[in-house]
Amino acid sequence: MDSRTLAALANFGVRADALHSKPLHPFMRQRFDLLITLYSQPDSESECLPQAGNYMAWHFADPDAEDAVHAGAFAHCLQQLNERIKMLLLILTRRH
């Protein structure tokens, strides 16, 4: 993992020592109620994703992109992700 990601997680209070990337293939035969992608994907790549009842694509500026690299880019991306998760949970709990 990128050291800037680890630093942003640590500053956010998340223990990252056991985190690691996981390939998608172990999940291909599972069905999910909701699948959220964090990147823009062409329709041709959607067949590479596990089955889900609902799909969401959350677009964030790449904190590693040349025009986004600054001290707080990774922390800012993490903050945006946290805000979207909180909003999603709020919406889902109000539905039920």
C-alpha positions in Angstrom: 0.0 0.0 0.0 1.0 3.5 -0.7 2.6 5.1 2.4 0.5 8.2 2.0 -2.6 6.0 2.2 -1.3 4.4 5.4 -0.5 7.8 6.9 -4.0 9.2 6.0 -5.6 6.1 7.6 -3.5 6.4 10.7 -4.3 10.1 11.1 -8.0 9.2 10.7 -7.7 6.7 13.5 -7.9 3.5 11.4 -5.4 0.7 12.1 -4.0 -0.3 8.8 -1.4 -2.9 9.8 -3.6 -5.8 8.7 -5.0 -4.2 5.6 -4.1 -5.4 2.2 -5.4 -5.5 -1.4 -7.7 -8.3 -2.4 -8.3 -9.6 -5.9 -11.9 -9.7 -7.1 -11.9 -13.3 -8.3 -12.7 -14.9 -4.9 -15.9 -12.9 -4.8 -17.2 -13.6 -8.3 -19.6 -16.3 -7.3 -21.1 -14.3 -4.4 -24.0 -12.0 -4.8 -24.1 -8.7 -3.0 -27.0 -6.4 -2.2 -25.0 -3.4 -3.1 -21.6 -3.1 -4.9 -19.8 0.3 -4.9 -17.0 0.9 -7.2 -14.6 3.8 -6.6 -13.5 4.3 -10.1 -15.1 5.1 -13.4 -15.5 2.0 -15.4 -16.5 1.3 -19.0 -19.5 -1.0 -19.5 -17.2 -3.6 -21.0 -15.6 -4.0 -17.6 -18.8 -4.5 -15.7 -18.8 -8.2 -16.4 -15.6 -8.5 -14.4 -17.5 -7.5 -11.2 -19.4 -9.8 -8.8 -23.2 -9.9 -9.1 -25.1 -7.3 -7.1 -28.7 -6.2 -6.7 -27.6 -2.5 -7.0 -24.5 -0.9 -8.3 -23.1 2.5 -7.4 -20.0 4.3 -8.8 -18.5 6.8 -6.6 -16.0 9.1 -8.4 -13.2 10.7 -6.5 -10.2 12.7 -7.8 -7.2 10.4 -7.8 -5.0 11.6 -4.9 -2.0 10.2 -6.8 -2.7 12.1 -10.0 -0.1 14.7 -11.0 -2.5 17.6 -10.5 -3.8 16.4 -7.1 -0.5 15.5 -5.4 -0.2 17.7 -2.3 0.2 16.9 1.4 -3.5 16.5 2.1 -4.8 14.8 -1.1 -5.0 11.3 0.4 -6.6 12.6 3.7 -9.1 14.7 1.6 -10.0 11.6 -0.4 -10.5 9.5 2.7 -12.7 12.3 4.2 -14.8 12.3 1.1 -15.2 8.6 1.2 -16.2 8.7 4.9 -18.8 11.4 4.2 -20.4 9.3 1.4 -20.5 6.2 3.6 -22.2 8.2 6.4 -24.7 9.5 3.9 -25.4 6.1 2.5 -25.9 4.6 5.9 -28.3 7.4 6.8 -30.3 6.8 3.7 -30.4 3.1 4.2 -31.4 3.3 7.8 -34.3 5.7 7.0 -35.6 3.3 4.3 -36.0 0.5 6.8 
